[in-house]
């Protein structure tokens, strides 16, 4: 038996100590927001926080997480009100969305360490892979969550304007088709 603290709740799981934490979170505990991507800790879809640090849970044995605070995407906020989640929604960051829980967890960890990160800080910390290539929107969303959005002409405004323009065009196209 392994005793875990996941999202503030004590969980006792009966698994082998070398079972990857990802599988315990998904299969034993039933929290499926943390995704399986590559299985070799490269893509970051499985990112969770262990005592506030971002960790790729697909390669961490559950025994290494015992006695530590584990936070999954479900534990970041109960209602999507975390600043990173709100910024992601504001900029409509995800396309396919598969990697986004890991991206959000990585961004939240970054902001926990550096509340006002630079572009360089973001680029260095956000090593998760997005196969849809939404990296510009991810960076812009991190700046919005940090409250460091720059005045006119920045990538943040271009991304936000693009998101709003795309949304407007989608609504306009539907209206003209009718």
C-alpha positions as CSV (number, residue, x, y, z in Angstrom):
1,X,0.0,0.0,0.0
2,X,1.2,3.5,-0.9
3,X,-0.2,6.6,0.9
4,X,-0.5,9.6,-1.3
5,X,-1.8,13.2,-0.9
6,X,-3.5,14.1,-4.1
7,X,-5.2,17.5,-4.4
8,X,-5.3,17.8,-0.6
9,X,-7.0,14.4,-0.1
10,X,-5.3,11.4,1.4
11,X,-5.4,8.4,-0.9
12,X,-4.2,4.8,-0.2
13,X,-3.5,2.7,-3.2
14,X,-2.5,-0.9,-3.5
15,X,0.1,-0.9,-6.3
16,X,3.6,-1.9,-6.9
17,X,6.1,0.8,-5.7
18,X,7.6,1.1,-9.2
19,X,4.2,1.8,-10.9
20,X,4.3,5.1,-12.7
21,X,2.5,7.9,-10.8
22,X,0.6,8.7,-13.9
23,X,-1.2,5.4,-14.0
24,X,-2.0,5.6,-10.3
25,X,-3.5,9.0,-10.8
26,X,-5.6,8.0,-13.8
27,X,-6.4,4.3,-13.2
28,X,-6.4,3.9,-9.4
29,X,-7.6,7.4,-8.3
30,X,-9.7,8.2,-11.4
31,X,-8.4,11.6,-12.2
32,X,-8.1,11.6,-16.0
33,X,-7.2,15.2,-16.6
34,X,-3.5,14.3,-16.5
35,X,-2.7,12.8,-19.9
36,X,-0.5,10.0,-21.2
37,X,1.6,11.3,-24.1
38,X,5.0,9.7,-24.8
39,X,5.7,7.6,-21.7
40,X,9.3,8.8,-21.6
41,X,9.0,12.2,-19.8
42,X,9.6,14.2,-23.0
43,X,6.2,15.7,-24.1
44,X,4.9,16.9,-20.7
45,X,1.2,16.0,-21.2
46,X,1.5,14.1,-17.8
47,X,2.8,17.1,-15.8
48,X,1.7,17.4,-12.2
49,X,3.1,19.3,-9.3
50,X,5.0,17.5,-6.5
51,X,5.4,19.8,-3.6
52,X,4.9,22.7,-6.1
53,X,7.4,21.5,-8.6
54,X,6.4,20.4,-12.1
55,X,7.1,16.7,-12.6
56,X,6.5,14.4,-15.5
57,X,4.4,11.7,-13.8
58,X,4.8,9.1,-16.5
59,X,8.3,8.4,-15.4
60,X,8.0,8.9,-11.7
61,X,7.5,5.8,-9.6
62,X,4.6,6.2,-7.2
63,X,6.9,5.3,-4.3
64,X,8.8,8.6,-4.9
65,X,5.6,10.6,-4.5
66,X,4.6,9.0,-1.2
67,X,4.4,11.6,1.6
68,X,4.5,14.6,-0.8
69,X,1.8,17.0,-2.0
70,X,0.6,16.0,-5.5
71,X,-1.5,18.5,-7.4
72,X,-3.2,17.5,-10.7
73,X,-5.0,19.7,-13.1
74,X,-8.2,18.9,-11.2
75,X,-6.7,20.3,-8.0
76,X,-5.4,23.5,-9.5
77,X,-8.8,25.1,-9.0
78,X,-12.2,23.5,-8.6
79,X,-14.0,25.9,-10.9
80,X,-11.4,26.9,-13.5
81,X,-10.7,30.2,-11.7
82,X,-6.9,29.8,-11.5
83,X,-5.3,32.8,-13.3
84,X,-3.5,30.5,-15.8
85,X,-6.8,28.7,-16.6
86,X,-8.6,32.0,-17.1
87,X,-5.8,33.3,-19.4
88,X,-5.9,30.1,-21.4
89,X,-9.6,30.5,-21.9
90,X,-9.3,34.2,-22.7
91,X,-6.8,33.6,-25.5
92,X,-8.4,30.3,-26.6
93,X,-5.0,28.7,-26.4
94,X,-5.8,25.0,-27.1
95,X,-6.4,23.6,-30.5
96,X,-6.7,19.9,-30.0
97,X,-6.3,20.5,-26.3
98,X,-4.5,17.2,-25.5
99,X,-1.4,18.7,-24.0
100,X,-3.0,21.6,-22.3
101,X,-3.5,20.2,-18.8
102,X,0.3,19.6,-18.7
103,X,1.0,23.1,-20.3
104,X,-1.2,24.7,-17.6
105,X,0.5,22.9,-14.8
106,X,3.9,23.9,-16.1
107,X,2.8,27.5,-16.4
108,X,1.3,27.5,-12.9
109,X,4.6,26.1,-11.5
110,X,6.6,28.8,-13.4
111,X,4.4,31.6,-12.0
112,X,4.7,30.1,-8.5
113,X,8.5,30.6,-8.8
114,X,8.6,33.7,-11.0
115,X,5.4,35.8,-10.6
116,X,6.5,38.1,-13.4
117,X,8.4,36.0,-15.9
118,X,10.2,37.4,-19.0
119,X,9.8,35.8,-22.4
120,X,13.1,34.0,-21.8
121,X,11.9,32.7,-18.5
122,X,8.7,31.3,-20.2
123,X,10.6,29.8,-23.0
124,X,13.0,28.1,-20.6
125,X,10.3,26.8,-18.3
126,X,7.7,25.7,-20.8
127,X,9.4,22.7,-22.3
128,X,6.1,20.8,-22.9
129,X,5.4,19.8,-26.5
130,X,2.3,21.1,-28.3
131,X,1.8,19.3,-31.5
132,X,-0.6,22.0,-32.7
133,X,2.1,24.7,-32.2
134,X,0.2,27.1,-30.0
135,X,3.4,28.3,-28.4
136,X,2.8,32.0,-29.1
137,X,-0.6,31.9,-27.4
138,X,0.9,29.9,-24.5
139,X,3.5,32.5,-23.9
140,X,0.9,35.3,-24.2
141,X,-1.4,33.5,-21.8
142,X,1.4,33.2,-19.2
143,X,2.0,36.9,-19.5
144,X,-1.7,37.6,-19.0
145,X,-1.9,35.3,-16.0
146,X,1.1,37.1,-14.6
147,X,-0.4,40.5,-15.2
148,X,2.6,41.4,-17.4
149,X,0.7,42.0,-20.6
150,X,2.5,44.7,-22.5
151,X,0.9,47.7,-24.1
152,X,0.0,47.7,-27.9
153,X,2.0,45.8,-30.5
154,X,3.2,43.0,-28.3
155,X,2.7,39.3,-29.1
156,X,0.2,39.3,-26.3
157,X,-2.1,41.7,-28.0
158,X,-1.5,40.2,-31.4
159,X,-2.4,36.8,-30.0
160,X,-5.4,38.2,-28.2
161,X,-6.5,40.1,-31.3
162,X,-6.0,37.1,-33.4
163,X,-8.1,35.0,-31.0
164,X,-10.8,37.6,-31.0
165,X,-10.6,38.0,-34.7
166,X,-10.9,34.3,-35.3
167,X,-13.9,34.2,-33.0
168,X,-15.5,37.1,-34.7
169,X,-14.8,35.6,-38.2
170,X,-16.3,32.3,-37.1
171,X,-19.5,34.0,-35.9
172,X,-19.6,36.3,-39.0
173,X,-19.1,33.4,-41.4
174,X,-22.0,31.5,-39.9
175,X,-24.2,34.5,-40.1
176,X,-23.5,35.1,-43.7
177,X,-24.0,31.5,-44.7
178,X,-27.6,31.5,-43.5
